Amino acid sequence: MSFFIHTEADLDTAIARLIDADPRFAKALARAGRPPLRRRADGFVGLASIVVSQQLSTASASAIWGRLSAALEPLEPAAVIRARAPKLLRVGLSMAKVRTLKAIAKAIAKGELDLPGLADKSADEAHAVLTAVHGIGPWTADIYLLTCLGHSDAWPAGDLALQEAAKLLLELKTRPTTKEMGPLAERWRPWRAVAARLLWTYYRALKQREGAPIQATANQANATPAPMQTMAPIVKPKTTRARRANA
């Protein structure tokens, strides 16, 4: 059974259940406080905002998102499909992001990507559906599931700050790799997304850094995590068919 975190009450319930499963998270909660809910719009807009904001500062991501929204009003799959690449490049998108946005829009239009339907799948199944679309990598899929869909078991294992936070909280000798982060979090199911929220908050408290998750790139694999970046504009979440975690 899948659980979803849509409200502050859902988050409180999930935190309590995670701490029951692993009391070490009580230390993170005591040191850093309760993590923010951080819900974002789901659907095409939410996924597109994550793609647009990858590897950008808050200011740059917001500026590009604003120009894109103005250029394609309303911002929906059909508009992205119709838009020529030069027009999208002029708003500040890279060619790689243009290809990804068009691939997502076409997958939705063809019925190959059913974003509302992800609410009926487990985190692993939903992750596989998203990453089957050209340009959607594991980090993008997991951040969508966590912040847009509110899935309680999403686990962005490739996030550098999350890896560093796990090392610090669990007192590991070295920062776990993306591959190692999977087995590390098995005992936290189905609350891995809550573990991620607590770990990010713990990391910010220790490092005195602000923001949201950062995506790892190939040349960052062995680097010290940079200050975490806030992703593109928060839009009021839509109602989904998902079940809540307070059942």
Buried (B, 14 or more C-beta within 10 A) or exposed (E): EBBBBBBEEBBBBBBEBBBEBBEBBBBBBEEBEEBEBBBBBBBBBBBBBBBBBBEBEBEBBBBBBBBBBEBBEEBBBEBBEEBEEEBBEEBBBBEEBBBBBBBBBBBBBEEEBEBEEBBBBBBEEBBEBBBEBEBBBBBBBBBBBBBBBBBBBBBBBBBBBBBBBBBBBEEEEEBBBBEBBEEBBEEBBBBBBBBBBBBBBBBBBBBEBEBBBBBBEEEBEEEEBEEBBBBBBBBEBEEBEBBBBBE
